[in-house]
């Protein structure tokens, strides 16, 4: 698998190998993280994914959670994010919003357009 990835990267040009491999790694690890999010909080909704994330972040996820569970889910995802960084050196930023606040913001945006 790795050799195939290297061959594809070399076909795209030697100078872009690192960027290409880094992007593949970011996408793979972000996918792993989103799977964990769904296991921890099946009722959460991932509304935005940015790869790479802001500034030094490898990825950014905006997640909408049920109002009554915001603190519980936020703590669990923050712990998971920290473990992910410690184990894989992958820095993910999280934007966690309660469902009611998210819907209010969306309604305001629709009204102002």
RAWOLIN-V46123 format. One record per backbone hydrogen bond with DSSP energy under -0.5 kcal/mol. CO is the residue of the C=O (numbers start at 1). NH is the residue of the N-H. If there is no record, write none. Layout:
# RAWOLIN-V46123
co=CO nh=NH
co=CO nh=NH
This chain:
# RAWOLIN-V46123
co=1 nh=5
co=2 nh=6
co=3 nh=7
co=4 nh=8
co=5 nh=9
co=6 nh=10
co=7 nh=11
co=8 nh=12
co=9 nh=13
co=10 nh=13
co=13 nh=16
co=14 nh=17
co=16 nh=20
co=17 nh=21
co=18 nh=22
co=19 nh=23
co=20 nh=24
co=21 nh=25
co=22 nh=26
co=23 nh=27
co=24 nh=28
co=25 nh=29
co=26 nh=30
co=27 nh=31
co=28 nh=32
co=29 nh=33
co=30 nh=34
co=31 nh=35
co=32 nh=36
co=33 nh=37
co=34 nh=38
co=35 nh=39
co=36 nh=40
co=37 nh=41
co=41 nh=44
co=45 nh=47
co=45 nh=64
co=48 nh=62
co=50 nh=60
co=54 nh=57
co=57 nh=53
co=59 nh=93
co=60 nh=50
co=61 nh=63
co=61 nh=95
co=62 nh=47
co=62 nh=48
co=63 nh=97
co=64 nh=45
co=65 nh=99
co=66 nh=69
co=67 nh=70
co=69 nh=73
co=70 nh=74
co=71 nh=75
co=72 nh=76
co=73 nh=77
co=74 nh=78
co=75 nh=79
co=76 nh=80
co=77 nh=81
co=78 nh=82
co=79 nh=83
co=80 nh=84
co=81 nh=85
co=82 nh=86
co=83 nh=87
co=84 nh=88
co=84 nh=90
co=85 nh=89
co=89 nh=91
co=90 nh=92
co=91 nh=58
co=91 nh=59
co=93 nh=61
co=94 nh=96
co=95 nh=63
co=95 nh=97
co=97 nh=65
co=98 nh=102
co=99 nh=103
co=100 nh=104
co=101 nh=105
co=102 nh=106
co=103 nh=107
co=104 nh=108
co=105 nh=109
co=106 nh=110
co=107 nh=111
co=108 nh=112
co=109 nh=113
